[in-house]
Amino acid sequence: MKAGLTTSVVMHAVLIGLGLFSLSSPHSFEAPDVESLPVDIVPVESITQTQEGDKKAPMIEHSAPRPTVNPKKVQDATRVGDNEVDLKTPPTPEPKPRPVEKAAPAEPEPTPAPEPEKSNKPAPSQASAEDIPVPATEREPEPQPKHEVMPDPAKQAAVAENVESPNVKLPESAPIPEARPRPPQAQTAKAPERKVSDKPPQEKKTAEREPEKTDDLLDEVAALLDKQKSSGGGAKRSTQQASLGTEETTTGEKLTQSEMDALRSQIQRCWNVPVGAANVEDLKVSIQFHLDRAGEVQGSPVILSGGGTGVQRVAAESARRAVLQCAPYDLPSEKYEAWADVIVHFDPSEMF
Amino acid sequence: MKTVMRALLLVAGVAAAFSAAATLPARALVEIDINKGVVEPLPIAITDFLSADGTGTEIAGVVEADLRRSGLFAPIEKSAFIEKISNPDVAPRFEDWKVINAQALVTGRVTEEPDGRLRAEYRLWDTFAGQQLIGEQFFSNRSNWRRIAHIIADSIYERLTGESGYFDTRIVYVSESGPKDSRVKRLAIMDQDGANHRYLTEGHTLALTPRFSPTRQEITYMSYESGHPQVYLLQLETGQRELIGNFPGMSFAPRFSPDGQKVIMSLLRDDGNSNLFAMDLRSRNTTRLTSSNAIDTSPSYSPDGSRIVFTSDRGGSTQIYVMNADGSDPHRISFGPGRYSTPVWSPRGDLIAFTRQTGGEFSIGVMHPDGTGERILSTGFLQEGPTWAPNGRVIMFFRQDAGAAGPKLYTIDLTGRNEQQIPTPAFASDPAWPPLLE
């Protein structure tokens, strides 16, 4: 009896294994490509629906993303200017001669502006590595570390000193920007957002250098600002244990017909067909490429079929050139998973 | 045994769970079909080749003119270039060239060797792929610099279109000058871009229908020297002429066979019939190919030498017929409106070019050797005499516009695009390209 059971279990396991790894899913029904009206047909199926969570966590009943943790507060930078010792109170900017004032910020401004940008970038990433757990979702508050590190005029003043022309007397120490911008309202804190919000504080700094702004005005402005420390600011706060899932919720969406047509027309206008070939079969090429979120082609496109020598090679190169030239592609970013990998079949036989 | 069983079941269960999770597709794949694109000349940037004495600039200029005239390339103005190439051997800054929308880039250098020869080297780059496509160098006499430029243009053309280039070829044609009632017609030969022009005959007598030999540097043509039309052979290097066979009556419309051994022509005997005869050049034997009571003329061999296309009016009107090379099985292939004449078989073998006359208009067109797929490329007041470029891609013909004093040479692409006029010192007619690449 035991031998029979063993054999049965083993044979079942073999069958199941074979079935899992050798049988493929049936071919999907290919709808013929037609020039379509702008009607959105959204399929109802959601084959790859996944919940948001943590890949390594066990499955629990209700979905829960990775729990958020408030980042540790970082102390304000108090060493400003050329001082070696921390100051208790921020220094006040000296009034400067007016005519020089106009000329000076024009030059040093652009250079310090990009410099702190660069210095901001490595600094926040360091800060984030130490203090902040890697957010599971991209909606985690990224400006959080930026605020702590950005008011670091020590570097900025150093750069300003370097580019100073001998005639112009720049302030010995740059003022601390009293304006601490609120955490941005937008919940999707991506890298471009960071750059954008870097700029207003820079401009505020130049404004504040002007001696016209009296201290009263500064006080008023300061009073308007919310002096609260920024809270987590994240959209998703969860204190539950994370459950099984992937980084993002995907709903298994496919591109709609009009979106596929949009992609087709974007590539089509760059495809310079080598005409006059004796054999039209030689011009068929299939090419696969990978897109990043911005629609740019990553890596180099791979020729799946076609190519070779002579006219076939020329056809393959014109297909590849078409794909590379028309990047970046304008596709809905929320469906990125659907269009990250693209295969294009070029077939100009209808043109002849 | 029970624990073994349990372990097995547990392993099987976990494996099933894992494989279920693993078959979750991480990303979907988009597949699209693209069935039409644009047909535009390829934007290409041709930088001046580096040289000490300006030869590089001249060579680059000839290359650029060749590629532009072919209609498949659009050379970008040099004033738009961002990067200045100082060393053609290192990779250029592709971003600078992508910005001006150059899809290909040509850089090169011309230097003089110690023995006085010219060394020309060039590289062709694909800017979007960021790699070199061709790198070649040539040695030649200084006087041959134009040929080097044409050879470079041929290589670039072939690499970027997949078809062999035709820039390193010469054209022989009939140059016409003088008033209409006493025209002087003499043979002339020139490069396909109009350079290096020289006359082959003096012009005392009419010389017509010159045709190149595919294998040797010789031309066959018809001349009225002896009082009546006869077919002659002219050696290009020596200038020596000889009469091909001394036939009674008139002989005209000569053409070489693809192997260069035979000349096929039309002979008009006293009975008023003109029929096709093929003469072997070595043995001087003639073979009669047609024996109809109609006018058969204007023969042309297929590139493999197995068939002949010719004009005949045996059906009542001038039409195009195809027969085997031994004269058997002549059958008509032109069935459109009007009269068809001057058929020429393409060197690629896939098309026959012809002249069609309907109403008061002449048209140049192509059709398949079985008569299907007839396409008209160009229509005009008075135009005829198509000849194929050796790559089977471009057709040259001559046209006289209404009211003009004489005809001029024109080229047109196989797809009907890019009609260009070829510059000649005087009026020109009846051009001929070599049937195959020299």
Interface residues (C-beta under 8 A of the other chain):
Chain A: K2 L5 T6 V9 V10 H12 A13 I16 G17 L20 F21 D33 I47 T48 T50 G252 K254 L255 M260 L263 R264 I267 Q268 R269 C270 W271 N272 V273 P274 V275 G276 A277 A278 D282 S300 G310 V311 Q312 R313 V314 A315 E317 R320 R321 A322 L324 Q325 E337 A338 W339 A340 D341 V342 I343 V344 H345 F346 D347 P348 S349 E350 M351
Chain B: M1 M5 L8 L9 A12 A15 A16 S19 T23 L24 P25 A26 R27 A28 L29 V30 E31 I32 D33 I34 N35 K36 G37 V38 V39 E40 L42 Q103 D126 F128 A129 R159 L160 T161 G162 E163 R348 D350 G392 R393 D413 L414 T415
